[in-house]
Amino acid sequence: MKSLSKISIALLLMAFVASSCGKYEEGPMISLLPITMRITSQWQMDKYFENDVEQTLTADEKDDYYDIKDNGILDAVYVVGSSSTTTTGTWELSSSKELLTFKYTYGSFTVNDVYTILRLTTKELWIEKVYGSVTEEYHYIQR
């Protein structure tokens, strides 16, 4: 009887820990790597959704990528045909680690976008931004 109650308590504790570990809506449920170690990488767009409808990416959009570095520096690389343009800015996580901010200038445009992180693994980064009635969801894969 004692061993049964010990097992029950252990299972309850494991269930509580597992349910509280999932920071992001789409997972992962648990990760041993810190968020900054998972997010610092080169991220290439794999899929783009607008209001839950997948949009077709151009070849150039598939080649664009973000290089998120561990010192808060962000390189945004845009590809047009056989040439590319790199612009440098910054990235920042909110104190809750659920929001990701990109700040940089591309041509005459200043980008200051705040995204909600939906999924973050060492191989996938899913982020979302809402503009009024439009929800944009970006799925990136490690480059």
Secondary structure as UniProt FT lines:
FT   HELIX           2..21
FT   TURN            25..26
FT   HELIX           35..39
FT   STRAND          41..50
FT   TURN            51..52
FT   STRAND          53..55
FT   HELIX           59..63
FT   STRAND          65..68
FT   TURN            70..71
FT   STRAND          73..80
FT   TURN            81..82
FT   STRAND          83..93
FT   TURN            95..96
FT   STRAND          99..106
FT   TURN            107..108
FT   STRAND          109..120
FT   STRAND          124..131
FT   TURN            132..133
FT   STRAND          134..142
//
